[in-house]
Amino acid sequence: MLRRLWDIAPNLDVCYFGDTVNVPYGTRATEDLEHLTLRAMRLLRREGATTLVSACHSVSASVIRPMLTLFGMSGSGIVEMVGPVTTALVEERPGRIVIAMTEATARSRAYEEGFGTYGITPQVIACNDLAPAMERGASPVTIAAIVDRVVADAITLGCDTFILGCTHFPFARDYFATAFTARGASVRVVDPATYVADVVTGTATGVGTGRGRFLLSRDSDVLRPIVAREFSGHERTIEVLDDR
């Protein structure tokens, strides 16, 4: 998500919080997600964030989206993942949609409700093992095997547009594209970050220098090289927080 955001708005200053102590979020109960989300929001506000972006689909679907709906908080400076994706995709004639997501996102039925507003019924595949595998730095062989199983299910369901409905999954986008091609399927693989970043740039205020602060609840040997590789063109710091 951040890579796409900086592609179109390179001068935005970003404070990123990675809750490396508690990931993955996708198998957690809704009550846990509510607690963790509110704690993260307080932290980011305290660190000076003016626009909050929930780049986690599980949090967006289970906590942020219901909160925005319940309290009528449009224009609040809080951006979630589901709304921008469903709104943009329906204009692109997506055909048969299949969404790979975590258990928490599937449980919320947020994508079904979002697309249902436009008379579209997507198919959903709950995939709980890919994000944890990526978090622990699993081998390419392991990642490819998980992806291939999901792709096989998507083809069985009938798929023209395949949505990567977890923030981790775009890092395996090439695996998904390769697996679809290997099975002879012509499928568009969609990274929701494209649509969410457009909304963020229309919401965020102020012009910065493109600096990134990466706050982690625990140090991560997996995340550090990703930050170095993906954001080499930006001034950046990684800070491991004490218990805040």
Secondary structure, DSSP 8 states (H G I E B T S, - for coil): -HHHHHHH-TT--EEEEE-TTT---TTS-HHHHHHHHHHHHHHHHHTT-SSEE---HHHIIIIIHHHHHHHT-TTSSEE-SHHHHHHHHGGG---SEEEEE-HHHHHHTHHHHHHHTTT---EEEE--SHHHHHHTT--HHHHHHHHHHHHHHHHHH--SEEEEESTTGGGGHHHHHHHHHHTT---EEE-THHHHHHHHHHH--S-----EEEEESS--TTHHHHHHHHTTTS-EEEEE----
